[in-house]
Amino acid sequence: MKLHLIEVIRYKESRYAELFIAVSFIVFAAIGILLIIAGKAYQYNSLEWPWFLLCCFCYIVLHEIIHVITMKIFAEGKLSISFCFPTISVGSEAVFSKGQFIAIALAPVVSLSLVLFLLLLFSSKQYSLLFSVLMTLNFASSTGDFLQVLVIRKYPAGTYFQDDSSQTFVYKKAE
């Protein structure tokens, strides 16, 4: 299939992208903090802070690993990873359909939300603060993924996407 490049989305050059990510992060973090306070999860913590922070870091790595796994499910291609504190992002040389791209973007937040929700329901209360913070981190750190989905919604179903971890290339089938 031959593709024709129609646009390059450069999120890092957009003031609105940065604003969306910052505001969304703050909103999700505030909601999480309010829920932690309302649910009194702060009363239950059996982990020492270094272990707590390590769990948060491991969550971020796991989030990106889920992106990698879903990319590999849909296509082969060399992966790229970029670090720009406080974010990590994964890209690929592969080109994905709109549906695949949305699945890749949302896979971590959906799968980790389900796991964390089940852990909150069925685990000991001594871990409720940790799982509540990780749930908050899950939504707050997915704002870049939410932005990608919002931006690509405007393209028709036959559009293809390739993200190199710093920008997204938009293609359509060559005629």
Number of C-alpha atoms within 10 A of each C-alpha: 4 8 14 12 13 12 12 14 16 12 17 11 10 11 9 11 18 15 11 16 19 14 14 20 20 13 14 20 20 14 14 20 17 12 15 18 13 10 13 12 20 17 13 14 16 14 14 8 10 9 11 17 13 11 16 18 13 11 17 19 13 14 21 16 14 19 20 20 13 18 24 16 11 16 14 12 13 11 16 15 14 13 10 7 6 6 10 15 20 18 21 20 15 17 21 21 17 21 14 18 22 19 17 22 22 19 19 25 21 13 13 19 17 13 13 20 14 12 16 18 12 10 12 10 17 15 17 25 23 23 24 22 20 23 24 21 19 23 22 23 23 20 20 21 19 18 17 18 18 11 12 18 11 8 13 10 11 11 17 24 22 20 22 18 17 15 15 18 16 22 22 19 13 9 6
